[in-house]
Amino acid sequence: MGKTPSCKKFRLMADEYIEGELTDAEMRDLEAHIAECEECRKMRPADWYMMMMNELDEELTRRELDNRI
């Protein structure tokens, strides 16, 4: 994913995006960002999912919690 602050903002919203839980305003912001950011535009839903799962694994490891599902 891109390296701009906007990219990070939307990366943090990936789970809400996948679940369809973004507000209309958040969805418009995301769509505008994707229209402007080539790297984010290349992301597929599976990429978003894997990114989210990797971040979850990192956080569980950091907290020394079991990361096996």
Secondary structure as UniProt FT lines:
FT   HELIX           5..12
FT   HELIX           14..19
FT   HELIX           24..36
FT   HELIX           38..41
FT   HELIX           45..62
FT   TURN            63..64
//
